[in-house]
């Protein structure tokens, strides 16, 4: 399933929701990818100030991938309504 992310707040919220759905604590997710739990917290709460590398590592731990597509190719509708 695809989830369009348009703001940093949406990104952080989705990362947190996904981590919890997988039954992982921030510490467990961090251990899987060699980051500190505070980095996981930062990605979930203030992703604007995190590195792309950290984001990609967390996406890997959450079994997610980063996909860019043109808005013209995106599904119609807004899941946040």
N, CA and C atoms as an extended XYZ file, in Angstrom:
243
Properties=species:S:1:pos:R:3:atomname:S:1:resname:S:1:resid:I:1 pbc="F F F"
N         0.841       -1.175        0.000 N   UNK     1
C         0.000        0.000        0.000 CA  UNK     1
C         0.887        1.239        0.000 C   UNK     1
N         0.466        2.262       -0.699 N   UNK     2
C         1.241        3.491       -0.783 CA  UNK     2
C         0.646        4.549        0.146 C   UNK     2
N         1.531        5.318        0.752 N   UNK     3
C         1.128        6.417        1.624 CA  UNK     3
C         1.848        7.678        1.177 C   UNK     3
N         1.149        8.594        0.533 N   UNK     4
C         1.817        9.833        0.117 CA  UNK     4
C         2.211       10.666        1.331 C   UNK     4
N         3.467       11.043        1.372 N   UNK     5
C         4.005       11.868        2.458 CA  UNK     5
C         4.300       13.239        1.862 C   UNK     5
N         3.677       14.264        2.438 N   UNK     6
C         3.843       15.605        1.894 CA  UNK     6
C         4.473       16.574        2.883 C   UNK     6
N         4.596       16.174        4.139 N   UNK     7
C         5.191       17.054        5.141 CA  UNK     7
C         6.094       16.246        6.062 C   UNK     7
N         7.055       16.896        6.718 N   UNK     8
C         7.900       16.197        7.690 CA  UNK     8
C         7.085       15.584        8.833 C   UNK     8
N         6.035       16.249        9.256 N   UNK     9
C         5.191       15.720       10.338 CA  UNK     9
C         4.549       14.398        9.915 C   UNK     9
N         4.069       14.341        8.676 N   UNK    10
C         3.482       13.104        8.166 CA  UNK    10
C         4.518       11.989        8.113 C   UNK    10
N         5.729       12.323        7.690 N   UNK    11
C         6.798       11.331        7.631 CA  UNK    11
C         7.084       10.760        9.009 C   UNK    11
N         7.308       11.630        9.978 N   UNK    12
C         7.607       11.166       11.332 CA  UNK    12
C         6.495       10.330       11.911 C   UNK    12
N         5.266       10.770       11.711 N   UNK    13
C         4.111       10.039       12.225 CA  UNK    13
C         4.006        8.656       11.590 C   UNK    13
N         4.232        8.584       10.286 N   UNK    14
C         4.152        7.289        9.622 CA  UNK    14
C         5.271        6.353       10.082 C   UNK    14
N         6.469        6.867       10.231 N   UNK    15
C         7.582        6.034       10.705 CA  UNK    15
C         7.265        5.451       12.077 C   UNK    15
N         6.735        6.265       12.977 N   UNK    16
C         6.385        5.813       14.319 CA  UNK    16
C         5.283        4.740       14.260 C   UNK    16
N         4.257        5.013       13.459 N   UNK    17
C         3.148        4.064       13.336 CA  UNK    17
C         3.631        2.733       12.797 C   UNK    17
N         4.470        2.771       11.787 N   UNK    18
C         4.997        1.544       11.185 CA  UNK    18
C         5.867        0.768       12.182 C   UNK    18
N         6.742        1.481       12.893 N   UNK    19
C         7.606        0.817       13.874 CA  UNK    19
C         6.763        0.109       14.924 C   UNK    19
N         5.765        0.787       15.433 N   UNK    20
C         4.906        0.200       16.465 CA  UNK    20
C         4.096       -0.970       15.913 C   UNK    20
N         3.647       -0.871       14.670 N   UNK    21
C         2.902       -1.965       14.048 CA  UNK    21
C         3.759       -3.225       13.926 C   UNK    21
N         5.060       -3.025       13.776 N   UNK    22
C         5.989       -4.162       13.715 CA  UNK    22
C         6.388       -4.653       15.104 C   UNK    22
N         5.892       -3.978       16.145 N   UNK    23
C         6.186       -4.393       17.512 CA  UNK    23
C         7.593       -4.065       17.962 C   UNK    23
N         8.181       -3.027       17.386 N   UNK    24
C         9.555       -2.652       17.731 CA  UNK    24
C         9.577       -1.423       18.622 C   UNK    24
N        10.448       -1.436       19.597 N   UNK    25
C        10.730       -0.227       20.360 CA  UNK    25
C        11.748        0.586       19.562 C   UNK    25
N        11.946        1.825       19.961 N   UNK    26
C        12.979        2.625       19.301 CA  UNK    26
C        14.342        1.975       19.485 C   UNK    26
N        14.580        1.423       20.643 N   UNK    27
C        15.868        0.777       20.915 CA  UNK    27
C        16.060       -0.444       20.010 C   UNK    27
N        15.025       -1.268       19.866 N   UNK    28
C        15.134       -2.452       19.012 CA  UNK    28
C        15.369       -2.073       17.551 C   UNK    28
N        14.640       -1.073       17.079 N   UNK    29
C        14.833       -0.621       15.694 CA  UNK    29
C        16.254       -0.099       15.512 C   UNK    29
N        16.735        0.662       16.478 N   UNK    30
C        18.084        1.220       16.395 CA  UNK    30
C        19.149        0.120       16.361 C   UNK    30
N        18.979       -0.883       17.185 N   UNK    31
C        19.950       -1.984       17.215 CA  UNK    31
C        20.010       -2.723       15.884 C   UNK    31
N        18.893       -2.860       15.212 N   UNK    32
C        18.853       -3.562       13.922 CA  UNK    32
C        19.702       -2.878       12.856 C   UNK    32
N        19.843       -1.560       12.962 N   UNK    33
C        20.497       -0.816       11.883 CA  UNK    33
C        21.725       -0.041       12.328 C   UNK    33
N        22.131       -0.238       13.571 N   UNK    34
C        23.357        0.400       14.036 CA  UNK    34
C        23.240        1.887       14.300 C   UNK    34
N        22.065        2.336       14.706 N   UNK    35
C        21.870        3.736       15.086 CA  UNK    35
C        21.554        3.819       16.572 C   UNK    35
N        21.587        5.010       17.104 N   UNK    36
C        21.203        5.220       18.495 CA  UNK    36
C        19.690        5.397       18.590 C   UNK    36
N        19.081        4.971       19.701 N   UNK    37
C        17.645        5.188       19.875 CA  UNK    37
C        17.246        6.657       19.735 C   UNK    37
N        18.133        7.573       20.129 N   UNK    38
C        17.796        8.996       20.002 CA  UNK    38
C        17.693        9.412       18.535 C   UNK    38
N        18.381        8.700       17.645 N   UNK    39
C        18.264        8.992       16.217 CA  UNK    39
C        16.904        8.545       15.700 C   UNK    39
N        16.423        7.408       16.181 N   UNK    40
C        15.085        6.941       15.798 CA  UNK    40
C        14.052        7.944       16.295 C   UNK    40
N        14.221        8.400       17.518 N   UNK    41
C        13.315        9.405       18.081 CA  UNK    41
C        13.327       10.675       17.241 C   UNK    41
N        14.497       11.111       16.837 N   UNK    42
C        14.610       12.323       16.030 CA  UNK    42
C        13.924       12.141       14.677 C   UNK    42
N        14.080       10.988       14.062 N   UNK    43
C        13.428       10.735       12.780 CA  UNK    43
C        11.911       10.761       12.918 C   UNK    43
N        11.419       10.306       14.049 N   UNK    44
C         9.975       10.274       14.272 CA  UNK    44
C         9.416       11.628       14.704 C   UNK    44
N        10.227       12.436       15.354 N   UNK    45
C         9.730       13.690       15.919 CA  UNK    45
C        10.187       14.951       15.188 C   UNK    45
N        11.328       14.893       14.537 N   UNK    46
C        11.867       16.070       13.855 CA  UNK    46
C        12.703       15.635       12.661 C   UNK    46
N        12.068       15.000       11.671 N   UNK    47
C        12.842       14.440       10.559 CA  UNK    47
C        13.572       15.466        9.709 C   UNK    47
N        13.224       16.734        9.818 N   UNK    48
C        13.924       17.768        9.051 CA  UNK    48
C        15.396       17.869        9.410 C   UNK    48
N        15.734       17.487       10.626 N   UNK    49
C        17.103       17.641       11.099 CA  UNK    49
C        17.860       16.319       11.159 C   UNK    49
N        17.446       15.366       10.340 N   UNK    50
C        18.109       14.064       10.297 CA  UNK    50
C        18.718       13.846        8.920 C   UNK    50
N        19.682       12.975        8.878 N   UNK    51
C        20.341       12.712        7.603 CA  UNK    51
C        19.509       11.748        6.750 C   UNK    51
N        19.703       11.870        5.445 N   UNK    52
C        19.062       10.943        4.514 CA  UNK    52
C        19.544        9.522        4.794 C   UNK    52
N        20.815        9.391        5.131 N   UNK    53
C        21.365        8.063        5.432 CA  UNK    53
C        20.613        7.422        6.597 C   UNK    53
N        20.384        8.171        7.661 N   UNK    54
C        19.647        7.633        8.811 CA  UNK    54
C        18.225        7.257        8.418 C   UNK    54
N        17.587        8.104        7.629 N   UNK    55
C        16.228        7.813        7.169 CA  UNK    55
C        16.207        6.518        6.361 C   UNK    55
N        17.133        6.368        5.432 N   UNK    56
C        17.163        5.159        4.606 CA  UNK    56
C        17.436        3.920        5.439 C   UNK    56
N        18.268        4.045        6.440 N   UNK    57
C        18.543        2.900        7.317 CA  UNK    57
C        17.296        2.516        8.107 C   UNK    57
N        16.559        3.516        8.595 N   UNK    58
C        15.331        3.209        9.335 CA  UNK    58
C        14.283        2.605        8.403 C   UNK    58
N        14.166        3.129        7.202 N   UNK    59
C        13.221        2.544        6.246 CA  UNK    59
C        13.531        1.063        6.034 C   UNK    59
N        14.798        0.728        5.946 N   UNK    60
C        15.204       -0.663        5.781 CA  UNK    60
C        14.754       -1.514        6.971 C   UNK    60
N        14.956       -1.008        8.175 N   UNK    61
C        14.554       -1.748        9.385 CA  UNK    61
C        13.051       -1.940        9.449 C   UNK    61
N        12.304       -1.012        8.855 N   UNK    62
C        10.842       -1.075        8.883 CA  UNK    62
C        10.273       -1.746        7.634 C   UNK    62
N        11.162       -2.337        6.837 N   UNK    63
C        10.782       -3.029        5.607 CA  UNK    63
C         9.990       -2.110        4.668 C   UNK    63
N        10.505       -0.895        4.511 N   UNK    64
C         9.910        0.101        3.624 CA  UNK    64
C        10.939        0.515        2.589 C   UNK    64
N        10.472        1.095        1.498 N   UNK    65
C        11.384        1.644        0.511 CA  UNK    65
C        10.974        3.071        0.186 C   UNK    65
N        11.940        3.827       -0.280 N   UNK    66
C        11.762        5.228       -0.642 CA  UNK    66
C        11.491        5.267       -2.145 C   UNK    66
N        10.347        5.793       -2.538 N   UNK    67
C         9.951        5.801       -3.937 CA  UNK    67
C         9.526        7.208       -4.324 C   UNK    67
N        10.129        7.738       -5.367 N   UNK    68
C         9.729        9.043       -5.885 CA  UNK    68
C         8.900        8.815       -7.134 C   UNK    68
N         7.804        9.559       -7.240 N   UNK    69
C         7.004        9.488       -8.450 CA  UNK    69
C         6.405       10.850       -8.717 C   UNK    69
N         6.151       11.124       -9.975 N   UNK    70
C         5.530       12.381      -10.336 CA  UNK    70
C         4.113       12.452       -9.796 C   UNK    70
N         3.695       13.633       -9.418 N   UNK    71
C         2.336       13.793       -8.892 CA  UNK    71
C         1.288       13.336       -9.899 C   UNK    71
N         1.603       13.473      -11.171 N   UNK    72
C         0.650       13.041      -12.195 CA  UNK    72
C         0.436       11.528      -12.178 C   UNK    72
N         1.391       10.782      -11.593 N   UNK    73
C         1.294        9.330      -11.512 CA  UNK    73
C         0.714        8.851      -10.185 C   UNK    73
N         0.527        9.777       -9.249 N   UNK    74
C         0.067        9.408       -7.909 CA  UNK    74
C        -1.417        9.067       -7.931 C   UNK    74
N        -1.827        8.166       -7.014 N   UNK    75
C        -3.260        7.855       -6.896 CA  UNK    75
C        -4.047        9.116       -6.565 C   UNK    75
N        -5.261        9.188       -7.041 N   UNK    76
C        -6.122       10.346       -6.782 CA  UNK    76
C        -6.654       10.286       -5.350 C   UNK    76
N        -6.928       11.451       -4.794 N   UNK    77
C        -7.457       11.511       -3.443 CA  UNK    77
C        -6.357       11.792       -2.454 C   UNK    77
N        -6.752       12.159       -1.278 N   UNK    78
C        -5.817       12.478       -0.209 CA  UNK    78
C        -6.145       11.621        0.995 C   UNK    78
N        -5.234       10.747        1.377 N   UNK    79
C        -5.500        9.849        2.499 CA  UNK    79
C        -5.606       10.581        3.827 C   UNK    79
N        -5.209       11.840        3.883 N   UNK    80
C        -5.207       12.580        5.147 CA  UNK    80
C        -6.525       13.312        5.376 C   UNK    80
N        -7.472       13.198        4.458 N   UNK    81
C        -8.759       13.879        4.634 CA  UNK    81
C        -9.640       13.100        5.573 C   UNK    81
